[in-house]
């Protein structure tokens, strides 16, 4: 476990044992499989980065916007399963810094996270 804290949020990404295990080498990892507790987790923990799985629901993008309004300094990377470009445009407009389309390669996400941590 490292000096950083990553929240992994979403129904399938939290079950990706390889991703979570690799992230745990450099960070404490908190998971939230249904995205219902994201704001309370952020309020009660020092979160350095959020990996957020977009399920295709409009409220996912709204939730990202709410998070960025309340916690503008927390970077968010999204994973998108449905490939909907409109959803991705809205996510980037809401403050997302990067995105990966599913199926993703877990090691690419880990490298992206590590690159962000080197800048902190």
Secondary structure, DSSP 8 states (H G I E B T S, - for coil): --SEEEEEESTTGGG-HHHHHHHTTTEEEEEETTSTTHHHHHHHS--SEEEEEE-S-HHHHHHHHHHHHH-TTSEEEEEESS--HHHHHHHHHTT--EEEESS--HHHHHHHHHHHHHH-
